[in-house]
Amino acid sequence: MNPTAPNHSASGQVTFLGAGPGDPGLLTLRAVEALASADVLIADPQVLDVVRVHARAQVDTPLQASADEASIPAGVPAIRDTANLVMTAARTGKRVVRAVSGDPGLDGYVAEEMLACAAEGIVFEVVPGIAAAVGVPAYAGVPLRDAQGADVRFVDARTADARCWSEVGASDATAVVSTTLDTVAAAAGELVSAGRKPDTPLTVTVAGTTTRQRTWTATLGSVAQVLKAAKVLPSPDGGQPVIAVVGERCAAAQRDRLSWFESKPLFGWRVLVPRTKEQAASLSDQLVSYGAVPHEVPTIAVEPPRTPQQMERAVKGLVTGRYEWIAFTSVNAVKAVREKFEEYGLDARAFAGIKVAAVGEQTAKALVAFGVKPDLVPSGEQSAAGLLEDWPPYDPVFDPIDRVFLPRADIATETLVAGLIELGWEVDDVTAYRTVRASPPPAETREAIKGGGFDAVLFTSSSTVRNLVGIAGKPHNVTVIACIGPATAKTAEEHGLRVDVMSPEPSVHKLAEALADFGAARRDAALEAGDPVTRPSERRPGSRRRARS
């Protein structure tokens, strides 16, 4: 039976899916497709968060046995016994996705689940994933082969017997050893006992492909001392899995040139973004590309205007031909007008014959999603001033109507209104929404802000400074403060904050770029001085202990 063919039997279909070693971006397109159509999702605990975001909101995620061996009663094999869950769901005719860490073809227990499906005639398919033994070395900057084409041997230290160690130790192949942090030295000792030289280079990578990844370079003979000197061992987290690569291709000099992931300018930095998740989407994506871990905290909430009549008259004026232009200065303004349109049963066709302006790219994208292509977007600075630079003056010959509809926030500045009037336009400046201070974030977030748990915070306006301090407290003095412009920086300083980074332009993306430049310069300075590269949050008292826990 073809596993990919439609299933017309009473039983469902099972997709055994590899979720990769940890980086959500390593999921394959086929994996995302399978997750989107799943009725039941059964995932290894360590990859549940990676795959859950691609599943439907109503997907069933039945309770599973923990992968933590310490939680399994004595005398019970440490096996993720999910076969019954898989089979039970499949028998009811549902589409089941069984997601595993790494690649399902390298998981012996999953092979048993596949055999169980085959024995019962349940249709299944396999979606390969990136195995940790391959993906982690790639992220650590350790090539497993070179032009000479040396052999590569993969060893699982948990199941390797004396013969396995003997064969790998007697060869000159690159050895990729899956082990744990507190047993990596023992695995190195097995290889030395089997014939490998103690000075053979070795890398040890923990939390591979995630922003918590750390890699140490040592030799088979020195790995225990290196981990102890780095204060990684002894540790209560010694049981966490690691990938160790043994061979000449992981020598320190070579890894220094190839370590592309951990050398990102903001690698591992927790960056506070005082915006909603929707507003911060593209900014957060940019921060992730620099290796950061963005954490969105809304400081402003949007509410309808207290007196909606003015907005209602303006929207009706759009339909009756009162305006030549409508100018949107924010995504929230687009949302407010769209909601009013829906209330009246209108859609994007109501903009026919009206010129539409957007203050920047994000606002323009929100309009396109509404079905409206803006006629004017600033060619230079993405701001009200930039919009005015490109806005045409009123010409009674070419412009039959001299009026502009400007829906915006209650606290917006008068820059755009004054500029349009100077260009000869009449402006209906309408409050489309009110901005109020958001509710405080969770206690854990507030403690991280005040206690130095964040490495940097991006302030995109003076109001974000005031509101963040008001709802969560003042950021710790080890936190890097980045401001979008002089006015925002002045507000930050008035609140007792030291401004470390200033955007060269009033753009959130230029602000993120400036923070990345700051992080890169900080990293380069540490390397030049021979110091370890650390994050700003690691400078606070007691942070080393908390970082390991």
C-alpha positions, -999 to 999 in steps of 0.1 A, spaced: 0 0 0 13 35 -9 15 54 24 10 87 6 -22 76 -11 -56 87 3 -69 64 29 -104 51 23 -105 26 52 -121 31 85 -87 38 102 -68 70 99 -34 78 88 -2 84 108 26 108 98 59 101 115 76 135 114 111 146 121 111 180 139 148 186 137 173 193 165 157 224 179 157 254 155 120 259 144 133 271 110 146 236 102 112 221 98 106 210 62 78 223 41 63 189 40 63 188 78 45 221 80 19 208 55 13 177 76 10 196 108 -16 220 93 -39 191 85 -34 170 117 -64 160 139 -41 147 166 -6 158 174 16 134 195 50 150 200 81 144 220 80 170 248 113 187 237 98 195 202 62 202 211 66 240 211 84 238 177 56 219 160 25 231 178 25 266 162 20 250 128 -10 229 138 -46 240 139 -60 256 170 -84 227 176 -58 199 172 -59 173 199 -27 169 219 -33 139 242 -13 136 274 20 119 269 47 102 290 75 125 298 108 121 281 125 128 314 139 94 325 140 106 361 102 107 361 98 70 351 93 46 379 120 21 388 119 -11 368 100 5 338 121 8 306 129 45 298 109 44 266 86 70 252 56 46 251 34 65 227 25 35 204 -9 31 222 -17 68 218 -9 67 181 -28 35 174 -59 45 195 -62 78 176 -56 62 142 -83 36 148 -109 64 150 -101 75 115 -81 106 125 -50 121 109 -23 116 134 11 134 134 38 118 155 65 144 158 100 133 171 132 152 178 157 149 150 149 123 123 124 95 128 146 71 109 172 73 137 148 67 165 145 30 173 114 34 194 96 52 165 106 22 143 86 0 167 56 23 164 58 21 126 59 -17 128 28 -16 150 10 5 124 20 -19 96 9 -49 116 -26 -34 120 -28 -22 84 -28 15 94 -16 37 66 15 58 75 41 80 59 75 93 71 86 129 68 124 130 74 139 156 96 174 170 102 192 147 126 209 163 156 241 145 148 242 163 114 224 196 122 242 205 154 278 202 140 267 224 111 255 251 135 286 247 156 308 254 125 322 219 124 323 203 90 321 165 92 339 159 59 364 177 37 378 174 2 398 143 13 365 126 20 373 111 54 348 86 69 322 97 94 311 75 122 280 81 143 280 68 179 253 68 205 272 66 238 242 53 256 241 21 236 277 18 223 294 -15 233 331 -23 236 333 -34 200 318 -1 188 343 20 208 372 -2 196 363 2 159 359 40 161 390 44 183 411 24 159 401 44 129 409 80 118 373 88 109 355 118 122 334 106 151 301 122 160 291 111 195 256 116 209 261 118 247 253 139 277 272 168 293 283 148 324 293 117 304 312 133 275 345 130 293 339 93 298 331 89 261 364 107 253 382 83 277 367 53 258 381 66 225 415 72 240 415 37 255 406 23 221 436 40 204 428 77 196 455 101 206 447 123 237 455 154 217 428 147 190 406 178 187 371 177 201 341 200 202 312 197 226 279 215 217 249 218 241 214 230 231 225 228 194 207 249 168 189 271 194 199 305 208 211 287 240 237 268 220 272 268 234 303 250 220 336 243 237 367 233 219 391 209 236 409 176 230 401 141 241 425 144 269 415 179 281 377 180 277 370 173 314 393 202 325 379 226 298 343 220 310 353 224 346 373 256 339 342 270 320 322 262 352 298 241 331 305 210 353 296 199 378 260 210 371 225 198 380 219 200 342 247 175 334 222 151 320 213 174 290 222 159 256 253 171 237 269 164 204 306 158 205 326 158 173 361 142 173 386 147 146 410 172 129 382 190 112 369 205 145 402 220 155 399 254 172 416 274 144 392 261 119 361 265 140 370 302 147 365 308 110 334 286 105 314 294 136 286 313 118 258 308 143 273 316 177 292 346 162 260 364 152 261 399 167 233 395 192 236 357 197 215 346 227 206 382 237 171 385 252 158 417 237 127 434 251 105 449 224 79 472 239 53 465 212 25 441 206 33 409 188 14 421 157 33 454 156 67 438 163 65 410 138 90 422 112 112 438 139 113 405 158 121 386 127 150 410 121 163 405 157 161 367 153 183 370 121 209 386 144 207 357 168 186 375 194 155 362 213 129 389 211 103 393 239 73 415 230 57 434 258 29 458 248 31 491 266 2 507 248 -33 494 244 -56 507 216 -93 516 224 -120 533 203 -125 571 205 -147 583 233 -169 601 208 -172 581 176 -194 605 158 -165 624 141 -151 591 128 -185 580 115 -190 613 96 -155 610 81 -161 574 69 -194 585 53 -176 614 37 -153 589 20 -183 573 3 -199 606 -7 -167 621 -23 -157 646 4 -120 638 2 -92 638 -24 -68 620 -1 -68 597 30 -35 594 49 -27 565 72 0 571 98 0 537 115 -12 501 113 -37 509 140 -53 537 119 -58 512 91 -73 487 116 -97 514 129 -109 524 95 -113 488 84 -134 480 115 -156 510 108 -160 499 72 -171 464 83 -196 479 107 -212 497 78 -209 467 54 -183 484 33 -151 470 18 -120 483 0 -141 493 -30 -152 524 -11 -117 538 -17 -124 540 -55 -114 575 -67 -96 584 -35 -58 587 -33 -43 568 -4 -11 576 14 8 554 39 35 567 63 57 537 59 61 501 47 43 484 76 13 507 72 14 500 35 14 463 41 -17 466 63 -35 485 35 -25 458 10 -39 432 33 -72 452 33 -72 452 -5 -59 488 -10 -27 496 -28 -14 530 -15 -7 557 -41 20 574 -19 46 559 4 77 579 15 106 573 -8 130 583 20 124 586 57 96 564 69 78 591 90 54 620 87 82 643 77 92 618 50 56 616 38 55 654 35 86 655 14 68 635 -13 33 649 -8 22 671 -38 9 706 -31 -27 714 -37 -34 724 -73 -69 736 -81 -65 727 -117 -57 690 -111 -73 684 -77 -111 688 -78 -113 684 -40 -89 701 -15 -96 680 15 -76 652 33 -90 627 57 -64 620 84 -75 592 109 -50 588 137 -43 585 174 -55 609 200 -19 617 210 -4 621 176 18 651 169 7 680 146 37 676 122 16 661 93 -14 684 98 7 716 97 27 704 67 -4 695 47 -20 729 55 12 746 44 9 727 11 -25 742 6 -47 713 17 -77 713 41 -74 686 67 -100 667 87 -79 655 116 -100 627 131 -93 607 162 -97 571 150 -84 555 182 -71 562 216 -39 550 230 -38 541 267 -12 525 289 -13 487 287 -18 464 316 14 453 334 32 422 320 34 390 341 54 391 373 82 370 358 87 396 330 87 425 354 113 408 376 135 402 345 132 438 335 142 452 369 166 424 377 187 425 346 173 394 329 171 412 295 202 421 276 187 450 257 155 470 253 144 488 221 125 521 228 107 532 197 91 564 211 90 585 243 57 570 252 72 535 252 98 547 277 72 563 300 48 534 298 73 506 302 87 522 333 51 528 345 38 493 341 70 472 347 97 494 364 130 507 352 153 484 333 184 472 352 216 492 346 233 462 328 206 463 302 216 480 269 192 508 261 186 515 224 165 545 214 150 554 180 159 591 181 170 621 202 136 628 217 132 592 229 168 592 242 161 624 262 130 608 278 150 577 286 177 598 303 150 618 322 140 584 337 175 577 348 185 554 320 218 553 302 214 554 265 239 531 248 226 529 212 209 556 190 193 548 156 209 569 128 174 573 113 139 572 129 132 537 117 127 506 139 147 485 115 176 509 116 173 508 154 177 470 153 206 473 129 223 498 152 219 474 182 234 446 161 264 469 153 268 476 190 267 439 198 292 431 171 316 458 183 312 445 219 320 409 207 350 420 187 364 440 217 361 409 240 378 387 215 406 412 209 412 415 247 412 377 250 381 378 272 351 354 269 322 367 249 293 373 273 259 388 271 251 420 291 228 402 314 257 379 325 273 408 342 247 411 369 256 395 403 247 358 405 239 356 368 264 328 361 246 306 386 211 314 373 222 310 337 230 274 342 199 266 363 
